[in-house]
Amino acid sequence: MEPIRTIIVDDEPLGRSRIAALLEDEDDIEIVAQCGDGAEALRVIGELQPQLLFLDIQIPGMTGFDLLRSLDRANAPIVIFVTAHDEFAIQAFDVHALDYLLKPFDDERFYEALDRARAHMHDHDASALRHRLRDFLREANGDLGHQPRDRERRQLTRIVVKDGDRILFLKVDDVDWIEAADYYAKIHVAGSTYMIRETLANLEAQLDPERFVRIHRSTIVNLDRVQEMQPWFHGAFVVLLVDGTELRLSRSRREHLQTRLQQTF
């Protein structure tokens, strides 16, 4: 089997040498080039057509995203981002990167990403990743006749959370409810809780209003998780979720929630 042609793009020599050292004993990986800036990387990628690309986001001359937009979409490689900047994670997902390594990462985390790349290659999923990346490149370059409406563009499909040295992409559909915590938000998913630095108002503006409803000044709920509304004290109500969670319902938001639930069911 032919080795996986691999290019490393990082403006820091130590960053490039670390990845190269980690790949040194991998018999199925061939490092065909290492690049320190965007222009060089763009030229070398065009010439060598790698199958796998380890790409930093902040590189001289252009960002990693700019580089991807400039690629020949017919030969787009699988991309693993390697960066010290976690704020770009959602954009990395948007361009269908296979993985997102946040510096400093340990060896185990690196090999986990590499194994994912191998699995995609061997299971013939690499072509699917390339197709999705080509779709992104076509849209980024204005080749699509239909452009999403503003509302469609801003709606979240994933919520990015940092968990130690890992970046998790939580499916919005899997979210049960969200609560405010000062300038943070707590995302509740299947019994687990994740904290992100985002206000509830900003999240509400990006969520599908057909699926997510504000039931209290500090709470947003996924309508698919609502089981019933129960009377509480003095005419107030609580919202009971399918997992048994009880959430306070503001009087001012009760009528809106009832209307949305009737439309949903």
N, C-alpha and C positions, 0 to 999 in steps of 0.2 A: 504494500500500500504506500502510495506517495505521502511524504510528510506534509504536514499542514504549514503552508507558507505563511509566515508571521512577520509583521512589522510592528516595531515599538516606536511610539511618538511621545516624547516628553522633553521639555526644554531643560530639565535638570539632568546632568550626566549621572548623578548618583541614582536618580529614579530609573533611568534607562538601564544602568548596570545591574541594579537590583533585580529587575524583571528578567534581564538576560541571564543572570546567575540562577534564578529560580527555574528557568527553562533549559538550562545547560544539559541536564541529564535526562531530558524528555526526548526519547528517541523518535517520537512521531511529530516533533515540532522542529521546523527549520526557520531560524531567524534570518530573513533575507535582507533586512535593513533596519537601521535605527536612525531616527530623525529628531532634530532638535528644534525645528520651526515649521510653520505651516506650509510655506512655499516649497521647501524641500520635501516635506511629507507628501504634498499633493503630486509633485513630479514623480517621486519614487513609487507611490501607490499606482499611478497610471502606468508606469513602466513594468512593474513587477506583479501587479494584480494579486495581492495577498488574499488568502482566505480568512485570516484572522488578524485583527487590528487591536493592539493595546494603545489607547488614545487618552492623553491628558486633555483637559478642557481649556486651560489657560496656557496657550502656546504663542510665541512671538509671531506676529503677522496676521493672525486670525484666531478665532476660537475653534475648539474641536467641532462645534456645531457648524461653523462656517465651512470648515474643511469637508464635512460630510455633505453639505449642500453642493459642494463643488465637484463631488466625485462623479465618475461615469456610473450612472445607475445600473447599467447592464452588468457590471462586475463588482457590485458593492460587497465588501467583506462583512463578516460577523464582527461586531464591535464590542469590546469590553472597555468601559471608561475606567481610568485610573486617575484619581484627582483628590486634592485636599479640600474641595469645596462641595459640601453636601447640599447647598442651595440649588444646585443644578440637576438634582436627581430626577425631578419630574420631567424636565426637558429631555434627559437621557432616555426616560421611558418613552416619551413622545417620538423619538427617532428610532425606537425599537432596538436599543442596545440590549445585548444579551445579559450583561451584568454591569455593576457599578461598584468598583473597589474604592473605598474611602481611605486615603492615607491618614495615619500610618495603619497598614493592614498586616496581619501576621501570615506566615507561610500557609497555614491551614486554609485561611480564607481565600488566598490566591489560588491554591490548587482546587478548591471547590469551584471557583469560576472557570478554571481551565477544564475541569471534568465536565462542566456543563457545556462548554464549547465542543468538546469531543463528542458528547452525547448527541448534540444537535447535528454534528457532522455525520456520525455513524447511523443515526436514525433518519437521515435524509430530511431533517428539519431545517438544515441550513438554508435550503432554497426558500423555505417559507419565510425565514427571517430576512433573507435578501429581498424577497418580493415586498415585504412590508417596508423595508428601508427604501426600496425604489419608489413605493407609493409616497413616502414622505418626501423624497427628493423631487418627484414630479409636482407635488403640491407646493413645496417650498419654492420651486422655480416657476410657478404659475402655469403649469401645463394642464391643470385640470380645468375643465370648463365650468364646473360647479364649485363654488367656494362656500364653505359653511357659513351660516348666518352667525351673527355675533353671539346669540344665545347658545347655539350649538358649540361654538368655539370655547366658550368659557366654562361649560359644564365639566365637572371633574368625572373621570372614570376611575382614577386611582388617587389615593392619598399617600403621600410619601412620609415615612416616619424613620427616624434614626434609632436603631437598637444596638447600642454598643458600637462596634465597628461595622455593623451591617446596615444596609439601607433596605427597608421593606416597602413594597408597593401593595398597599391594601386596596382590594377591590371595593369601590363605593357600594356596590350591591350587597357586600357582606357586612356592612356597618349596621349595627343595631340602633345605636343612638350616640349622640355627641353632647357633652356638657362643657360649659365655660369654666375656666379656672384662671381668673385674671386675664393676662394677655396670652394665655395658652388655651388649648382645647384638648379635652380627653376624648379619645375615640374608643368606643366600646365595640368589640368584635368577638362574638362567640366566647364570651367569658373572659377575654383578655382586654387590657386597657393600654392604650398608647398615647403618649403626650406629644403634641406638636406646638410649635410657636406660631399660633394663628388665632385671630379673634373669631368668635362665633359668627359675627356679622359678615366677615369676609368669606368664611366657609359657606354660610347660607346663600350668599350671592353666587357661588360657584356650583352649588348642588342643584339637581333637577327638582324644581318645585312640584312636579307631579309625583315625586317619590318621597321627598323629605319636607317635613313641616315643623316650624317652630311652635312648640307647645308651651313654652315658658321663656322668659328673658334669658335663661341660662341653659335651655335644653332644645335640641333638635332631634326628631325621631324619624326613623325609617317607617313609613306607613305599612310596609309589608310585615313588620314585626309587631304591629299593634293587634292585640287580641280583643280588648274591650275597654270601655270607660266605666269606672266605678265611682259611685257617690262617696264623698269623703265628709268632712265636717262643714257645717254651716253653708251647705249648698255648693261646696267646692267638689272637684272631681280629681281622680288620679287616673292615669293611663296605665293599663296593665299590658306588658309585652308577653310574647309567647314563651319566653324563658322565665316568666314569673317576676321580672323587674317591675317595680312600681315607680312611676314618674309623676311629679306634680303637674297639673294642668292649670294654666292661668284662666281665670274667668273670661278675660277679654279674648282669649284664643279658642275658647271652647266651641263656639259656633263654627268657626273656620275649620277646625279639626273635624267636626261632625260632617260638614259638607264634603270635605276631602275624602273622608272614609266612605261615605255613601257613593261618591263618584268612583272610588277605587273598587269597592265591592259590588 
